[in-house]
Amino acid sequence: MSELKDQHIAYLIEEEGREAIKIGFTSRYNATLRFSALQIGNWRELKVVGIWVYENERDARLAERIAKELLNSFKIRGEWFHISS
């Protein structure tokens, strides 16, 4: 289990029917709990559409920050961004 605690994830989650994605970061150890918490708090179906695993938190947070900067002009609110099909 210790090797899981040493990995960190930058992720993309899509909100079905809204053309919105969430860009976020979590530790791999609690990634399932994080997704479950997001789903419970959202009445629309959520789907994981991208996962990038890093061995250190710094790199995962950097990937998250770069993705948010690249999509900043599409920001809806918080960590949610508008995408179009």
WOFEN-V715725 format. One record per residue. N is the residue number from 1. RES is the residue in one letter. SS is DSSP state (H for helix, E for strand, - for the rest). PSI is psi in degrees with one decimal (none if undefined). D_LAST is the distance of its C-alpha to the last C-alpha in Angstrom with 1 decimal. Layout:
<<N/RES/SS/PSI/D_LAST> <N/RES/SS/PSI/D_LAST>>
This chain:
<<1/M/-/-26.5/38.4> <2/S/H/-31.8/39.2> <3/E/H/-27.9/37.0> <4/L/H/-35.2/34.0> <5/K/H/-20.7/35.1> <6/D/-/0.5/35.0> <7/Q/-/146.3/31.3> <8/H/E/150.0/28.6> <9/I/E/133.3/24.8> <10/A/E/137.0/22.0> <11/Y/E/161.1/18.9> <12/L/E/129.5/15.3> <13/I/E/130.8/14.8> <14/E/E/136.7/11.7> <15/E/E/111.7/12.6> <16/E/-/136.5/11.5> <17/G/-/-0.1/10.7> <18/R/-/-6.7/10.4> <19/E/-/48.0/7.3> <20/A/E/143.1/10.2> <21/I/E/151.3/11.8> <22/K/E/131.9/15.5> <23/I/E/127.6/17.2> <24/G/E/-177.4/20.7> <25/F/E/144.0/23.9> <26/T/E/165.9/26.4> <27/S/E/149.2/29.3> <28/R/H/-30.7/28.8> <29/Y/H/-34.3/31.8> <30/N/H/20.9/30.1> <31/A/H/-41.5/26.4> <32/T/H/-42.0/26.6> <33/L/H/-38.7/28.4> <34/R/H/-47.6/25.8> <35/F/H/-43.2/22.9> <36/S/H/-42.1/25.2> <37/A/H/-40.1/26.1> <38/L/H/-40.9/22.5> <39/Q/H/-41.3/21.9> <40/I/H/-36.7/25.2> <41/G/-/4.4/24.3> <42/N/-/126.3/21.0> <43/W/-/-16.2/21.1> <44/R/-/153.9/17.5> <45/E/-/132.5/16.9> <46/L/E/148.4/16.1> <47/K/E/131.6/15.1> <48/V/E/123.5/16.1> <49/V/E/-8.0/13.5> <50/G/E/135.6/15.8> <51/I/E/129.8/19.6> <52/W/E/120.4/21.9> <53/V/E/132.2/25.6> <54/Y/E/152.3/28.3> <55/E/-/-19.4/32.1> <56/N/-/151.2/32.6> <57/E/H/-38.1/31.1> <58/R/H/-46.7/31.3> <59/D/H/-39.1/28.8> <60/A/H/-42.5/26.3> <61/R/H/-33.5/26.6> <62/L/H/-44.5/26.3> <63/A/H/-43.0/23.0> <64/E/H/-46.4/21.7> <65/R/H/-42.9/23.1> <66/I/H/-44.5/21.7> <67/A/H/-43.1/18.1> <68/K/H/-38.7/18.7> <69/E/H/-41.3/20.3> <70/L/H/-33.1/17.6> <71/L/-/11.1/15.0> <72/N/H/-36.9/17.8> <73/S/H/-10.0/16.7> <74/F/H/11.5/13.6> <75/K/E/132.3/16.1> <76/I/E/-57.8/16.2> <77/R/E/139.8/19.4> <78/G/-/-120.7/21.2> <79/E/-/16.0/19.1> <80/W/E/136.4/15.8> <81/F/E/144.4/13.1> <82/H/E/133.3/10.2> <83/I/-/156.7/6.8> <84/S/-/147.2/3.8> <85/S/-/none/0.0>>
